[in-house]
Amino acid sequence: MSDVSARSGANALSALGASGADRRVLVVGGGAAGNAVAILLRRAGVPVDLVEAGADGNASAGSGITLQGNALRVLRELGVWEQVRASGFGFGSVGITAPDGTVLHVQDDLRTGGDDLPATLGMRRPRLQQILLAAVRASGATVRLGTTAKVLGQDADGVSVRLSDGSEHRYDLVIAADGLGSATRAAVGIADKPEPTGMAIWRVEAPRPAGVTRTDLAYGGPAHIAGYCPTGEDTLYAYVVEAHRDRTAIPPASYAREMRRLTTHYGGFWPGITAHITDPAKVNYTWFDRLLVEGSWHRGRVVLVGDAAHCCPPTLAQGAALSLEDAWVLAQLLTASGTWDDALFQAYYARRIARVRPVVEASVLIGRWQLDGVRDADVPGLMARTMTMLRELP
C-alpha cells in the first residue's frame, strides 16, 4: 500500500487516451453497482474483470428489495428489465395505515423512471442478484467469486492489484463497488466511514396474502414503522423499524422472537405475516447508516460507486436506485471519453453529488423526525420534492 495515498491525488493522474479495447478495468464488488458498471463497460468493448468476495455472488443473501422507477430505468438500460418484471411485483401506490391495520390514506407513487415503467417494483433480493450476475457473465466479463482484491499501489498509468488467489494484475482503472465497509475506499486514503443514524430495521420474507398488492406503512405502535412490500406472486418482505439496540444484547437465535414481539401488535395483514416469523436464520437485523463521501469519489485511478461512496436509511427506498445510477453515469462518461483523467472523474462526482446529497439528507431527516417524535413534520412534502427531482435523468 506504500504509495497509494501519497501518489493518488489530482496531480498523479495523467490522461489515458487509448481505445476502449486497450483499457482494462477491475470492478471490486458484485452488488448492484458493480454488476451494472461491468455490463455497461463490456457493452462498449472494455475488458472487465469483476471480483466478488461472496462465493455465491450474493445470490442467496437478503429478503426483499424495493426498486423505485429510477432504478428500473437503469435495469432496462442493462437489458434485464423483462426478467426483473417477470420476477417481481410492480405497483403504483403506497398505503398509510393505523397500527390496527385501518387504511388511513392511499397515495399514488410518482413514476420516477418515466410513465412507461411502474412507480415501484418489489422483488426478492437474491433473484435480482442472480439476474445481474448472469448478465455480467453473458457480457463477457471475467468473474471471480470468492475473491477479494488489494490495491498495491498506483502511478500515472495504472493500478497494481493483488487478488486473494495470489495473482497480481495491472489495470487502467479500478472501480470500487465493495459496499458500505469498502476496504478499497480505505486503502486509497479516503477516511470517510459510515455512521449510525440511531435507527435499525428487522426484515423477513413471508408468503404474500392475496390482498397485499402494494406497500403499506403503519407509523406508531411499538415500532416507528411497520411495513411490507410484495415481491412476487407468492412472496413479500416485511419490516419493522425501531431505535437501534446494542447488537450484542440480541443473540441471533432470538431474532424471530424479537421481530414477532414487535409485529404482534399490528393488525390488518400482520397477524398472517407474523405467523410465518419462526426461523431466526431468516430474520435480518441491521442498523441504519449514513455515508456521503465529500470532495471527490476517486483517488487517482480508483473510483467509488454505490454504497462505497454513499449510503442512507431506506426511508425513501433509494439505496439500490442511486447505486445503479452511479454505474450508469460513470459508464457513460468513461465510454464517451477518449481520456480518463481527473477532470472526468471530478465531473462524475459533481454530477452525482448534486443528486445523491439531497436524497441522503432527506432520508436521514425523515428518520430523525421519527426518532424525535416531531408531530408536524412534513414527510409527504419532503418525499414529493425529492422524488420529483429523481424523475429527471441522472
Secondary structure as UniProt FT lines:
FT   TURN            2..7
FT   HELIX           10..12
FT   HELIX           20..22
FT   STRAND          25..28
FT   HELIX           32..43
FT   TURN            44..45
FT   STRAND          48..52
FT   TURN            55..60
FT   STRAND          64..68
FT   HELIX           69..78
FT   HELIX           81..87
FT   STRAND          89..91
FT   STRAND          93..97
FT   TURN            99..100
FT   STRAND          103..108
FT   TURN            112..113
FT   TURN            115..116
FT   STRAND          120..124
FT   HELIX           125..139
FT   STRAND          142..145
FT   STRAND          149..154
FT   STRAND          159..163
FT   TURN            164..165
FT   STRAND          168..171
FT   STRAND          173..176
FT   TURN            180..181
FT   HELIX           183..187
FT   TURN            188..189
FT   STRAND          195..207
FT   TURN            210..211
FT   STRAND          215..219
FT   TURN            221..222
FT   STRAND          225..230
FT   STRAND          235..243
FT   HELIX           247..249
FT   HELIX           252..254
FT   HELIX           255..263
FT   TURN            264..265
FT   TURN            268..269
FT   HELIX           270..274
FT   TURN            275..276
FT   HELIX           280..282
FT   STRAND          283..292
FT   STRAND          298..299
FT   TURN            300..301
FT   STRAND          302..304
FT   HELIX           306..308
FT   STRAND          310..311
FT   HELIX           314..316
FT   HELIX           319..336
FT   HELIX           342..372
FT   TURN            375..376
FT   HELIX           379..390
//
